[in-house]
């Protein structure tokens, strides 16, 4: 699957999320298991679970939703898309 900067990746497609992360985010630590992917960079941490749970944390700030349906991954940010809105996590 070819992914450009405007393509949403379903949270259930962890293999594609991992592929794009490795392509665009070479300066982060990425760990994947069957259900989730965890990205860490310094004190920042981002976790996506294929059931729609997304958690992001950094000093003095955090985000959590259980309703994520897709992600848009850029060089310096991950946009979490969910019904009713979106959230941009800088990493």
N, C-alpha and C positions, 0 to 999 in steps of 0.2 A: 504494500500500500504506500503510495507516494503521499507525503504530507507536506503541505505548504504552510506558511505562517497563519493562514486564515482557517485552516481545517480543524474542526473539533474532533477529538478522539474520545470515543465512549469510555467511561471509567471501567467498564467490564473488559476492555481490551488491554490488559496489562502488558502483553507482549509488544504491542504497538507503542504504548506509552514509554516502555523501557527503551525501545529502539530510537524513538525521537529524542528522549532524554540523553541517551549516549551520544547521539549525533550533535545535539545543540548545547549540552551542558557538560563540558569536559572538566570543569573545575569543581565538581561536587562529588560527594560520596553517595553511591546509589546501591541500595540493598533491595532485593526482590524475593518474596516467597510466593506461595500459591495464591494467596488472597490479597497481597498488598505490595506497594513499593514505598520505600522510605528514602527521602533525599535529605542529605545534611550538608551544610556549608557553614563552618564556624558555629555560631550559636543559633543559626536558623535551621528549622526542621520542617519538612513537609511530608505528609503521608496520605496516600490515596488507597482506598480499599475498593475492590471491584463491586462491592454491594452499594457504593455511593457515599460512603463515609470519607470525608476529607478533613484533615487537621493540619493547620499550619501554625508555627510558633516562632517567635523571635523575641529579643529582649523588649519588654514592656508591651507586647502585643500578641494576640492569638486569634485564631479563626477556627470554627468547626461547623460542619454541616453534615447531615446524614442524607441529603437530597441531591447531591451532585450527579449530573448525568454525563458530563463530558469535560474535557480539558483542552485548552489551547496553550501550547508550549512555545515560548519565545526564548531568545538568548538570555534575557535577564528577568523573565517573569513567567509565571504560570497562571493562566486565567481559569478559574473554576466556574463552570456554567451550571446553573440549576434553575428549576422552575421558579420564576419570580425575580431572577436577578443573576448577578455574577460577582465574583470577588477576584481581585488581582493580587497575587502573592509575589513579591519581589524576592528573587533569590540569585 
